[in-house]
Amino acid sequence: RIPLIRFKSIKRQLKEKGELEEFWRNHHPDIFARRYLHCFPADIALSVGTTSEMLYDYMNAQYYGVVSVGTPPQRFTVVFDTGSSNFWVPSAYCISEACRVHQKFKSFLSDSYEHGGEAFSLQYGTGQLLGIAGKDTLQISNISIKGQDFGESVFEPGTTFAFAHFDGVLGLGYPSLVVGSALPVFDSIMNQQLVEEPVFSFYLKR
């Protein structure tokens, strides 16, 4: 098990700073749809019979946990995301403001790091990044995954990740959602027979 930590949403943080109205002016739902709708699969609408309603939930919750990458381990807070499949953390070579305020992976300090060299680009509904692929040991609670594919982000434009309390994202989606040739974390866990059953779940208590 790995504990998830709940904290103030970005919406609440912006409101407390008096910046929420300006944020909504720049991120009105219509603008959001035009900018980011192409990032979502065509079946994202919740359909019942012949009626469909497009749902947007942007800033109300973030949940993250702590993992470590490398030998010796370097700790990161990551979102466990079922809507994507790539795992990434900021690189020590990242040039963006978002990386400056988060933990960065120093590949040159890890004895188990393998440089992949493949460049990748990830586009989320509310953020994007560019990075370089690699492999290293990933520790999640008491599970140690050898040679896990992951990305080192080197460019995170905008303020989306700068506002976030997490360092990176650990995608738990299917391999079909992967960008590039990476093997998703849970698929690595299953391939290395690190769990008894090929199942994971979330339990969120109030």
Z-matrix of the N, CA and C atoms (Angstrom, degrees):
N
C 1 1.453
C 2 1.519 1 110.35
N 3 1.308 2 115.11 1 148.64
C 4 1.464 3 119.81 2 175.03
C 5 1.526 4 107.81 3 -133.94
N 6 1.330 5 117.96 4 125.84
C 7 1.469 6 120.06 5 -175.26
C 8 1.520 7 111.62 6 -70.78
N 9 1.329 8 115.82 7 142.22
C 10 1.458 9 122.01 8 174.12
C 11 1.518 10 108.49 9 -101.99
N 12 1.307 11 116.80 10 139.45
C 13 1.453 12 122.26 11 -175.34
C 14 1.519 13 108.79 12 -111.79
N 15 1.321 14 116.42 13 127.35
C 16 1.459 15 120.78 14 179.73
C 17 1.526 16 109.09 15 -101.41
N 18 1.327 17 115.98 16 142.12
C 19 1.450 18 119.96 17 -179.75
C 20 1.516 19 109.00 18 -145.95
N 21 1.317 20 116.49 19 -179.51
C 22 1.454 21 121.31 20 -177.72
C 23 1.523 22 110.68 21 -59.00
N 24 1.330 23 115.70 22 137.15
C 25 1.457 24 119.49 23 177.50
C 26 1.523 25 109.97 24 -69.96
N 27 1.330 26 115.52 25 160.86
C 28 1.461 27 119.78 26 176.95
C 29 1.525 28 110.19 27 -61.05
N 30 1.324 29 115.94 28 -34.93
C 31 1.465 30 119.84 29 178.73
C 32 1.519 31 110.94 30 -59.35
N 33 1.334 32 116.48 31 -45.98
C 34 1.462 33 119.90 32 -179.70
C 35 1.528 34 111.17 33 -66.75
N 36 1.333 35 116.50 34 -39.71
C 37 1.464 36 119.55 35 179.31
C 38 1.527 37 111.03 36 -62.49
N 39 1.333 38 116.48 37 -43.41
C 40 1.462 39 119.95 38 178.85
C 41 1.522 40 111.15 39 -64.46
N 42 1.339 41 116.28 40 -38.78
C 43 1.461 42 120.38 41 -179.98
C 44 1.519 43 110.62 42 -64.67
N 45 1.328 44 117.13 43 -43.02
C 46 1.462 45 121.01 44 -179.96
C 47 1.523 46 111.68 45 -64.87
N 48 1.333 47 116.80 46 -29.84
C 49 1.467 48 120.83 47 179.20
C 50 1.523 49 112.28 48 -87.41
N 51 1.349 50 117.30 49 -2.61
C 52 1.453 51 120.74 50 -178.51
C 53 1.514 52 113.69 51 73.49
N 54 1.337 53 117.38 52 23.02
C 55 1.462 54 121.69 53 -175.67
C 56 1.522 55 113.02 54 -111.17
N 57 1.330 56 117.74 55 4.12
C 58 1.461 57 120.21 56 -173.42
C 59 1.524 58 112.44 57 -68.34
N 60 1.349 59 117.25 58 -43.42
C 61 1.463 60 119.63 59 -178.01
C 62 1.526 61 111.20 60 -61.42
N 63 1.324 62 116.19 61 -42.61
C 64 1.468 63 119.42 62 178.23
C 65 1.522 64 110.88 63 -63.85
N 66 1.335 65 115.73 64 -38.64
C 67 1.458 66 119.59 65 178.91
C 68 1.524 67 110.60 66 -61.78
N 69 1.336 68 117.40 67 -45.29
C 70 1.464 69 120.30 68 -178.84
C 71 1.520 70 111.74 69 -65.95
N 72 1.341 71 116.85 70 -31.86
C 73 1.469 72 118.94 71 177.35
C 74 1.526 73 110.75 72 -62.72
N 75 1.324 74 116.25 73 -36.01
C 76 1.464 75 121.14 74 -179.16
C 77 1.517 76 113.29 75 -88.96
N 78 1.345 77 116.90 76 -13.10
C 79 1.465 78 120.65 77 -176.98
C 80 1.525 79 110.54 78 -131.81
N 81 1.337 80 115.08 79 41.96
C 82 1.463 81 119.60 80 175.25
C 83 1.523 82 108.70 81 -57.79
N 84 1.364 83 118.27 82 145.03
C 85 1.467 84 119.78 83 -178.46
C 86 1.518 85 115.11 84 -50.43
N 87 1.362 86 117.89 85 -36.42
C 88 1.459 87 119.77 86 179.31
C 89 1.527 88 110.82 87 -66.39
N 90 1.345 89 115.80 88 -41.85
C 91 1.463 90 119.83 89 177.63
C 92 1.515 91 109.79 90 -65.25
N 93 1.334 92 115.35 91 -42.51
C 94 1.472 93 120.52 92 178.55
C 95 1.521 94 110.47 93 -57.39
N 96 1.327 95 116.67 94 -45.29
C 97 1.463 96 120.50 95 -177.91
C 98 1.527 97 111.27 96 -63.58
N 99 1.347 98 116.24 97 -44.20
C 100 1.460 99 119.29 98 -178.64
C 101 1.524 100 111.44 99 -64.99
N 102 1.329 101 116.32 100 -37.24
C 103 1.463 102 119.93 101 -176.69
C 104 1.522 103 112.74 102 -76.34
N 105 1.351 104 115.97 103 -39.43
C 106 1.456 105 118.51 104 -164.94
C 107 1.524 106 115.73 105 -120.54
N 108 1.320 107 118.09 106 -2.83
C 109 1.456 108 118.94 107 -175.56
C 110 1.519 109 111.97 108 -61.12
N 111 1.338 110 116.93 109 -33.17
C 112 1.467 111 120.10 110 -179.30
C 113 1.519 112 112.00 111 -67.37
N 114 1.332 113 117.72 112 -13.40
C 115 1.467 114 120.46 113 -178.58
C 116 1.523 115 111.78 114 -78.69
N 117 1.328 116 116.80 115 -18.55
C 118 1.448 117 120.45 116 -175.49
C 119 1.516 118 110.89 117 -97.23
N 120 1.344 119 117.46 118 150.50
C 121 1.459 120 119.68 119 175.67
C 122 1.515 121 110.70 120 -64.33
N 123 1.332 122 115.29 121 156.58
C 124 1.462 123 120.05 122 -174.43
C 125 1.517 124 112.64 123 -63.24
N 126 1.338 125 118.22 124 -24.47
C 127 1.459 126 120.66 125 -176.04
C 128 1.516 127 112.42 126 -96.64
N 129 1.367 128 117.61 127 24.69
C 130 1.456 129 118.83 128 -178.59
C 131 1.527 130 111.82 129 -68.94
N 132 1.342 131 117.96 130 -22.90
C 133 1.454 132 120.19 131 179.74
C 134 1.524 133 110.45 132 -63.72
N 135 1.335 134 115.44 133 141.92
C 136 1.452 135 121.02 134 175.63
C 137 1.518 136 107.53 135 -84.43
N 138 1.318 137 117.75 136 113.40
C 139 1.459 138 121.83 137 -172.54
C 140 1.517 139 111.70 138 -107.84
N 141 1.309 140 116.14 139 135.29
C 142 1.461 141 122.36 140 173.26
C 143 1.519 142 106.62 141 -133.25
N 144 1.331 143 117.82 142 111.04
C 145 1.448 144 120.47 143 -175.67
C 146 1.516 145 109.76 144 63.89
N 147 1.342 146 116.11 145 -127.38
C 148 1.460 147 120.37 146 179.91
C 149 1.518 148 111.93 147 -97.97
N 150 1.322 149 117.44 148 5.39
C 151 1.463 150 121.44 149 -178.80
C 152 1.521 151 110.53 150 -103.26
N 153 1.306 152 116.52 151 134.22
C 154 1.462 153 119.84 152 176.51
C 155 1.520 154 109.37 153 -132.20
N 156 1.315 155 115.38 154 144.61
C 157 1.458 156 122.25 155 -179.96
C 158 1.521 157 108.86 156 -131.18
N 159 1.323 158 117.16 157 121.62
C 160 1.455 159 121.29 158 178.20
C 161 1.524 160 109.35 159 -75.82
N 162 1.329 161 117.21 160 128.48
C 163 1.455 162 121.83 161 -177.21
C 164 1.522 163 110.71 162 -108.12
N 165 1.347 164 116.44 163 138.02
C 166 1.461 165 122.00 164 175.08
C 167 1.526 166 108.49 165 -129.23
N 168 1.293 167 116.99 166 122.20
C 169 1.458 168 121.77 167 173.77
C 170 1.512 169 106.53 168 -129.77
N 171 1.317 170 116.62 169 104.73
C 172 1.460 171 120.00 170 -165.46
C 173 1.526 172 113.91 171 -99.46
N 174 1.355 173 117.17 172 -51.77
C 175 1.455 174 116.91 173 -165.92
C 176 1.523 175 115.37 174 -128.15
N 177 1.298 176 119.43 175 9.25
C 178 1.456 177 118.80 176 -168.09
C 179 1.520 178 115.54 177 -81.30
N 180 1.330 179 120.08 178 -13.83
C 181 1.465 180 119.65 179 -177.97
C 182 1.515 181 111.39 180 -157.90
N 183 1.299 182 114.98 181 142.68
C 184 1.455 183 121.92 182 168.88
C 185 1.522 184 106.84 183 -136.90
N 186 1.321 185 116.82 184 135.61
C 187 1.456 186 121.77 185 176.83
C 188 1.524 187 107.88 186 -128.63
N 189 1.294 188 116.20 187 131.44
C 190 1.452 189 118.42 188 -178.17
C 191 1.520 190 110.37 189 -138.53
N 192 1.343 191 116.13 190 161.84
C 193 1.455 192 122.93 191 176.34
C 194 1.513 193 109.11 192 -136.02
N 195 1.311 194 115.95 193 171.60
C 196 1.458 195 121.53 194 -176.37
C 197 1.524 196 110.25 195 -103.78
N 198 1.321 197 116.67 196 129.59
C 199 1.463 198 123.24 197 174.49
C 200 1.530 199 107.18 198 -129.73
N 201 1.315 200 116.09 199 171.31
C 202 1.463 201 119.43 200 175.52
C 203 1.517 202 109.66 201 -132.88
N 204 1.320 203 115.35 202 149.07
C 205 1.464 204 122.48 203 -179.04
C 206 1.525 205 108.48 204 -129.13
N 207 1.334 206 115.83 205 136.24
C 208 1.453 207 120.02 206 172.52
C 209 1.513 208 115.13 207 97.02
N 210 1.345 209 114.91 208 175.61
C 211 1.458 210 123.68 209 178.82
C 212 1.527 211 108.48 210 -134.97
N 213 1.328 212 118.61 211 110.19
C 214 1.462 213 128.76 212 -0.86
C 215 1.532 214 111.04 213 -67.95
N 216 1.340 215 117.25 214 161.90
C 217 1.465 216 120.50 215 -173.20
C 218 1.527 217 113.74 216 -68.43
N 219 1.329 218 114.58 217 140.28
C 220 1.462 219 122.90 218 172.60
C 221 1.525 220 107.17 219 -114.61
N 222 1.329 221 116.99 220 125.81
C 223 1.468 222 122.08 221 -171.63
C 224 1.529 223 111.90 222 -88.34
N 225 1.346 224 114.01 223 141.08
C 226 1.459 225 120.98 224 177.60
C 227 1.520 226 109.73 225 -141.09
N 228 1.316 227 115.93 226 148.34
C 229 1.456 228 121.03 227 169.36
C 230 1.523 229 107.38 228 -95.68
N 231 1.324 230 116.63 229 129.69
C 232 1.466 231 120.92 230 -176.76
C 233 1.517 232 110.55 231 -133.97
N 234 1.307 233 115.25 232 148.94
C 235 1.460 234 121.94 233 171.87
C 236 1.524 235 107.97 234 -81.54
N 237 1.325 236 116.79 235 131.37
C 238 1.466 237 121.30 236 174.56
C 239 1.524 238 106.88 237 -90.57
N 240 1.324 239 115.56 238 102.00
C 241 1.461 240 122.78 239 -166.74
C 242 1.522 241 111.24 240 -109.77
N 243 1.335 242 116.90 241 116.20
C 244 1.466 243 120.59 242 178.76
C 245 1.524 244 112.06 243 -82.60
N 246 1.326 245 117.71 244 -5.16
C 247 1.458 246 120.73 245 -178.51
C 248 1.515 247 114.24 246 -96.17
N 249 1.321 248 116.88 247 0.56
C 250 1.462 249 120.89 248 177.06
C 251 1.524 250 108.50 249 -143.49
N 252 1.326 251 117.04 250 171.34
C 253 1.469 252 119.67 251 -173.35
C 254 1.522 253 114.52 252 -127.59
N 255 1.315 254 117.49 253 -6.35
C 256 1.468 255 119.83 254 179.30
C 257 1.526 256 111.39 255 -89.32
N 258 1.316 257 115.61 256 147.71
C 259 1.461 258 122.17 257 174.77
C 260 1.522 259 107.95 258 -112.11
N 261 1.327 260 116.60 259 128.18
C 262 1.460 261 120.07 260 179.84
C 263 1.523 262 111.18 261 -147.84
N 264 1.319 263 114.49 262 154.71
C 265 1.463 264 122.85 263 173.02
C 266 1.529 265 107.51 264 -139.69
N 267 1.325 266 118.14 265 160.67
C 268 1.464 267 119.61 266 179.52
C 269 1.531 268 112.18 267 -66.60
N 270 1.308 269 115.81 268 144.03
C 271 1.460 270 121.92 269 177.92
C 272 1.527 271 111.01 270 -90.29
N 273 1.319 272 115.63 271 152.79
C 274 1.462 273 120.13 272 174.30
C 275 1.522 274 110.86 273 -62.33
N 276 1.327 275 117.15 274 -18.38
C 277 1.461 276 121.80 275 -178.77
C 278 1.528 277 112.46 276 -96.44
N 279 1.333 278 117.17 277 6.77
C 280 1.465 279 120.71 278 -179.58
C 281 1.525 280 110.03 279 -67.00
N 282 1.324 281 116.15 280 140.32
C 283 1.461 282 121.70 281 -175.37
C 284 1.526 283 112.73 282 -107.12
N 285 1.323 284 118.51 283 5.14
C 286 1.463 285 121.51 284 -173.28
C 287 1.526 286 112.09 285 -94.65
N 288 1.334 287 115.18 286 156.23
C 289 1.459 288 120.95 287 177.07
C 290 1.518 289 111.21 288 -60.56
N 291 1.332 290 117.04 289 -36.99
C 292 1.465 291 120.65 290 -179.74
C 293 1.526 292 111.19 291 -58.96
N 294 1.303 293 117.18 292 -36.13
C 295 1.467 294 120.59 293 179.28
C 296 1.520 295 111.50 294 -73.71
N 297 1.310 296 116.58 295 -32.10
C 298 1.463 297 120.30 296 -178.30
C 299 1.519 298 111.73 297 -60.65
N 300 1.336 299 117.26 298 -32.37
C 301 1.467 300 121.04 299 -176.08
C 302 1.525 301 112.19 300 -98.54
N 303 1.337 302 117.62 301 12.42
C 304 1.463 303 120.87 302 179.06
C 305 1.528 304 110.85 303 -131.51
N 306 1.327 305 114.12 304 166.69
C 307 1.459 306 119.69 305 176.21
C 308 1.529 307 109.72 306 -66.56
N 309 1.306 308 117.05 307 141.52
C 310 1.465 309 121.57 308 -178.34
C 311 1.529 310 110.20 309 -122.68
N 312 1.333 311 115.28 310 140.84
C 313 1.461 312 120.57 311 -179.23
C 314 1.525 313 110.43 312 -81.37
N 315 1.325 314 115.08 313 127.72
C 316 1.465 315 121.42 314 179.04
C 317 1.524 316 108.16 315 -105.73
N 318 1.317 317 115.84 316 93.54
C 319 1.463 318 120.77 317 -175.70
C 320 1.524 319 111.90 318 -61.50
N 321 1.318 320 117.15 319 -30.66
C 322 1.467 321 121.21 320 -177.25
C 323 1.529 322 112.57 321 -70.81
N 324 1.342 323 116.90 322 -9.71
C 325 1.464 324 120.55 323 177.69
C 326 1.528 325 112.43 324 -99.39
N 327 1.329 326 117.50 325 -3.26
C 328 1.465 327 121.09 326 -176.71
C 329 1.521 328 111.14 327 -102.28
N 330 1.324 329 115.82 328 124.17
C 331 1.468 330 121.05 329 178.68
C 332 1.525 331 112.65 330 -73.60
N 333 1.337 332 117.08 331 -19.66
C 334 1.466 333 120.47 332 -175.90
C 335 1.526 334 113.00 333 -103.10
N 336 1.316 335 117.65 334 5.09
C 337 1.465 336 121.30 335 -177.01
C 338 1.525 337 111.79 336 -73.20
N 339 1.336 338 115.38 337 138.29
C 340 1.460 339 122.28 338 174.13
C 341 1.527 340 108.41 339 -123.34
N 342 1.302 341 116.25 340 122.41
C 343 1.463 342 120.74 341 -179.58
C 344 1.525 343 109.94 342 -76.39
N 345 1.345 344 116.04 343 125.47
C 346 1.459 345 119.97 344 179.69
C 347 1.517 346 112.68 345 -89.08
N 348 1.329 347 115.84 346 -42.94
C 349 1.460 348 120.28 347 177.47
C 350 1.512 349 114.91 348 88.35
N 351 1.333 350 118.36 349 -15.00
C 352 1.464 351 121.19 350 -178.56
C 353 1.527 352 110.22 351 -77.11
N 354 1.320 353 116.62 352 125.78
C 355 1.458 354 121.14 353 175.94
C 356 1.524 355 109.29 354 -81.42
N 357 1.330 356 116.88 355 147.40
C 358 1.461 357 120.31 356 179.06
C 359 1.522 358 109.60 357 -143.86
N 360 1.313 359 114.72 358 160.50
C 361 1.457 360 122.08 359 176.83
C 362 1.521 361 108.36 360 -134.98
N 363 1.315 362 116.87 361 129.57
C 364 1.462 363 121.65 362 178.83
C 365 1.519 364 109.43 363 -115.96
N 366 1.320 365 115.94 364 135.69
C 367 1.455 366 122.38 365 178.33
C 368 1.513 367 108.20 366 -122.19
N 369 1.324 368 116.67 367 116.03
C 370 1.460 369 121.60 368 175.39
C 371 1.521 370 108.95 369 -102.00
N 372 1.314 371 116.69 370 175.69
C 373 1.456 372 119.61 371 177.98
C 374 1.515 373 112.35 372 -62.32
N 375 1.337 374 117.13 373 -31.01
C 376 1.464 375 120.66 374 -175.99
C 377 1.523 376 112.70 375 -130.31
N 378 1.282 377 118.21 376 30.04
C 379 1.461 378 119.36 377 177.93
C 380 1.518 379 111.44 378 174.63
N 381 1.318 380 116.08 379 162.46
C 382 1.453 381 120.50 380 178.77
C 383 1.521 382 108.96 381 -146.61
N 384 1.324 383 115.89 382 164.37
C 385 1.458 384 119.79 383 178.89
C 386 1.519 385 110.10 384 -158.29
N 387 1.307 386 114.93 385 160.66
C 388 1.457 387 123.23 386 174.11
C 389 1.519 388 107.85 387 -121.71
N 390 1.338 389 116.50 388 147.37
C 391 1.452 390 118.04 389 -178.63
C 392 1.513 391 113.80 390 -163.68
N 393 1.332 392 114.31 391 -174.78
C 394 1.455 393 123.79 392 -179.80
C 395 1.523 394 108.67 393 -123.46
N 396 1.326 395 116.61 394 138.74
C 397 1.462 396 121.23 395 -178.03
C 398 1.521 397 111.17 396 -84.25
N 399 1.332 398 114.60 397 151.98
C 400 1.459 399 121.36 398 176.15
C 401 1.515 400 110.15 399 -157.72
N 402 1.321 401 116.32 400 -176.89
C 403 1.464 402 122.54 401 176.55
C 404 1.520 403 108.44 402 -135.13
N 405 1.330 404 115.71 403 145.18
C 406 1.458 405 120.02 404 175.09
C 407 1.524 406 109.17 405 -167.01
N 408 1.317 407 115.62 406 173.19
C 409 1.460 408 121.11 407 178.11
C 410 1.521 409 109.38 408 -75.92
N 411 1.323 410 116.19 409 129.93
C 412 1.461 411 122.77 410 178.10
C 413 1.520 412 108.96 411 -113.81
N 414 1.314 413 116.64 412 128.70
C 415 1.461 414 121.75 413 178.40
C 416 1.519 415 109.05 414 -111.16
N 417 1.343 416 116.33 415 120.04
C 418 1.461 417 122.59 416 175.13
C 419 1.518 418 106.84 417 -120.74
N 420 1.315 419 116.90 418 109.41
C 421 1.462 420 121.09 419 -174.87
C 422 1.526 421 108.76 420 55.09
N 423 1.338 422 117.84 421 -120.52
C 424 1.472 423 119.95 422 -179.27
C 425 1.527 424 112.56 423 -98.37
N 426 1.322 425 117.53 424 12.47
C 427 1.464 426 121.70 425 -179.95
C 428 1.525 427 109.50 426 -101.96
N 429 1.317 428 116.22 427 127.31
C 430 1.462 429 121.75 428 177.92
C 431 1.524 430 109.01 429 -113.07
N 432 1.329 431 116.90 430 118.37
C 433 1.459 432 123.15 431 -176.02
C 434 1.527 433 108.22 432 -106.42
N 435 1.305 434 116.26 433 116.63
C 436 1.457 435 120.92 434 -177.15
C 437 1.531 436 111.12 435 -83.66
N 438 1.313 437 116.85 436 140.54
C 439 1.458 438 121.45 437 174.84
C 440 1.511 439 114.45 438 59.88
N 441 1.328 440 117.51 439 36.51
C 442 1.461 441 120.29 440 -178.80
C 443 1.529 442 111.04 441 -71.71
N 444 1.336 443 115.68 442 131.12
C 445 1.461 444 120.88 443 173.63
C 446 1.526 445 109.52 444 -67.10
N 447 1.305 446 117.03 445 135.77
C 448 1.462 447 119.93 446 175.13
C 449 1.522 448 108.94 447 -156.97
N 450 1.310 449 114.65 448 168.47
C 451 1.449 450 120.01 449 -179.92
C 452 1.518 451 111.58 450 -114.05
N 453 1.311 452 115.58 451 145.33
C 454 1.465 453 122.05 452 172.01
C 455 1.525 454 107.25 453 -107.71
N 456 1.316 455 117.11 454 110.74
C 457 1.460 456 119.23 455 -179.01
C 458 1.525 457 109.88 456 -74.53
N 459 1.315 458 115.65 457 135.29
C 460 1.464 459 121.13 458 178.80
C 461 1.532 460 111.82 459 -116.20
N 462 1.336 461 116.87 460 -9.54
C 463 1.461 462 120.50 461 179.55
C 464 1.514 463 109.12 462 -151.58
N 465 1.338 464 116.48 463 117.18
C 466 1.462 465 122.78 464 179.15
C 467 1.525 466 108.04 465 -126.14
N 468 1.320 467 118.03 466 85.63
C 469 1.467 468 120.86 467 -175.09
C 470 1.526 469 112.36 468 -69.21
N 471 1.319 470 115.87 469 157.85
C 472 1.454 471 120.75 470 176.84
C 473 1.515 472 112.69 471 81.06
N 474 1.346 473 114.42 472 -168.77
C 475 1.468 474 120.54 473 -174.86
C 476 1.521 475 113.72 474 -109.14
N 477 1.329 476 117.81 475 -2.90
C 478 1.466 477 120.17 476 -174.83
C 479 1.518 478 111.67 477 -54.83
N 480 1.313 479 117.26 478 -55.27
C 481 1.460 480 120.33 479 -177.47
C 482 1.526 481 111.87 480 -78.69
N 483 1.327 482 117.66 481 -21.53
C 484 1.463 483 120.14 482 177.04
C 485 1.521 484 110.75 483 -65.68
N 486 1.334 485 117.53 484 -36.07
C 487 1.459 486 122.12 485 179.04
C 488 1.525 487 112.29 486 -77.09
N 489 1.318 488 117.29 487 -21.48
C 490 1.464 489 121.06 488 -172.28
C 491 1.523 490 111.80 489 -70.93
N 492 1.334 491 115.66 490 147.72
C 493 1.457 492 121.29 491 175.93
C 494 1.517 493 111.52 492 -86.21
N 495 1.303 494 118.16 493 -9.82
C 496 1.461 495 121.13 494 179.05
C 497 1.521 496 110.39 495 -96.96
N 498 1.334 497 115.01 496 155.89
C 499 1.461 498 120.38 497 178.68
C 500 1.526 499 111.94 498 -85.30
N 501 1.335 500 116.24 499 -42.19
C 502 1.458 501 120.77 500 -175.95
C 503 1.510 502 111.95 501 -147.51
N 504 1.318 503 115.23 502 -168.28
C 505 1.468 504 121.93 503 -177.48
C 506 1.522 505 108.92 504 -128.86
N 507 1.326 506 115.73 505 133.64
C 508 1.462 507 121.84 506 174.58
C 509 1.520 508 107.55 507 -111.83
N 510 1.330 509 116.30 508 101.50
C 511 1.459 510 121.43 509 -176.91
C 512 1.517 511 112.06 510 -75.05
N 513 1.317 512 115.61 511 133.45
C 514 1.462 513 122.07 512 179.63
C 515 1.521 514 111.77 513 -113.88
N 516 1.333 515 116.88 514 14.28
C 517 1.454 516 120.70 515 -178.93
C 518 1.522 517 112.53 516 -78.53
N 519 1.337 518 115.13 517 -176.97
C 520 1.466 519 121.51 518 -178.14
C 521 1.532 520 111.50 519 -74.56
N 522 1.326 521 117.20 520 157.19
C 523 1.469 522 120.77 521 178.12
C 524 1.527 523 113.32 522 -56.65
N 525 1.326 524 117.20 523 -26.76
C 526 1.465 525 120.24 524 -179.44
C 527 1.530 526 112.28 525 -64.52
N 528 1.331 527 117.49 526 -18.04
C 529 1.459 528 121.47 527 179.89
C 530 1.526 529 112.88 528 -92.95
N 531 1.322 530 117.02 529 -3.78
C 532 1.461 531 120.68 530 -175.83
C 533 1.525 532 111.30 531 -68.07
N 534 1.317 533 115.79 532 138.36
C 535 1.458 534 121.75 533 169.58
C 536 1.523 535 107.36 534 -94.25
N 537 1.334 536 116.73 535 124.12
C 538 1.453 537 120.58 536 -176.95
C 539 1.516 538 111.57 537 88.71
N 540 1.315 539 116.29 538 -155.07
C 541 1.470 540 121.23 539 -174.77
C 542 1.520 541 113.15 540 -108.53
N 543 1.317 542 117.95 541 15.06
C 544 1.465 543 121.51 542 -176.68
C 545 1.526 544 111.66 543 -68.58
N 546 1.321 545 116.08 544 149.06
C 547 1.457 546 122.09 545 171.99
C 548 1.523 547 107.36 546 -95.85
N 549 1.343 548 118.14 547 125.03
C 550 1.463 549 120.24 548 -179.27
C 551 1.525 550 112.23 549 -58.42
N 552 1.310 551 115.49 550 155.51
C 553 1.464 552 121.39 551 -175.29
C 554 1.520 553 112.18 552 -57.81
N 555 1.329 554 117.46 553 -48.12
C 556 1.464 555 117.95 554 -175.69
C 557 1.521 556 111.59 555 -69.12
N 558 1.317 557 117.73 556 -29.81
C 559 1.466 558 120.13 557 174.79
C 560 1.526 559 110.35 558 -66.34
N 561 1.326 560 116.91 559 -37.39
C 562 1.465 561 120.12 560 175.13
C 563 1.521 562 110.72 561 -64.26
N 564 1.325 563 115.77 562 -41.19
C 565 1.467 564 120.29 563 178.52
C 566 1.521 565 110.46 564 -60.05
N 567 1.335 566 116.80 565 -43.54
C 568 1.466 567 120.05 566 179.35
C 569 1.523 568 111.03 567 -68.15
N 570 1.327 569 117.53 568 -43.55
C 571 1.467 570 120.92 569 -179.04
C 572 1.523 571 112.13 570 -62.03
N 573 1.330 572 115.90 571 -34.99
C 574 1.461 573 120.18 572 179.50
C 575 1.527 574 112.48 573 -89.38
N 576 1.341 575 115.62 574 5.82
C 577 1.466 576 122.64 575 175.75
C 578 1.527 577 111.56 576 53.70
N 579 1.318 578 114.92 577 50.48
C 580 1.460 579 120.85 578 -178.17
C 581 1.517 580 113.04 579 -96.05
N 582 1.330 581 117.12 580 -5.15
C 583 1.463 582 121.94 581 175.26
C 584 1.520 583 109.03 582 -131.45
N 585 1.331 584 116.10 583 153.12
C 586 1.465 585 120.20 584 -178.29
C 587 1.517 586 111.90 585 -72.56
N 588 1.333 587 116.63 586 -37.15
C 589 1.460 588 121.54 587 -179.09
C 590 1.529 589 109.05 588 -126.82
N 591 1.333 590 117.81 589 146.45
C 592 1.472 591 121.17 590 -179.73
C 593 1.529 592 111.83 591 -79.35
N 594 1.324 593 116.35 592 60.88
C 595 1.467 594 121.66 593 -173.66
C 596 1.530 595 109.27 594 -140.06
N 597 1.325 596 116.86 595 139.61
C 598 1.462 597 120.67 596 167.59
C 599 1.519 598 108.15 597 -135.28
N 600 1.322 599 116.94 598 159.26
C 601 1.464 600 120.60 599 -178.21
C 602 1.520 601 109.48 600 -149.09
N 603 1.326 602 115.56 601 166.16
C 604 1.453 603 122.52 602 175.25
C 605 1.519 604 108.80 603 -117.99
N 606 1.308 605 116.07 604 141.78
C 607 1.461 606 120.79 605 172.53
C 608 1.518 607 107.04 606 -129.96
N 609 1.301 608 117.17 607 113.04
C 610 1.457 609 122.68 608 -178.87
C 611 1.518 610 108.71 609 -112.72
N 612 1.318 611 115.86 610 114.36
C 613 1.461 612 118.86 611 178.57
C 614 1.520 613 109.45 612 -100.32
N 615 1.306 614 115.82 613 150.01
C 616 1.468 615 120.13 614 -179.73
C 617 1.526 616 110.34 615 -80.87
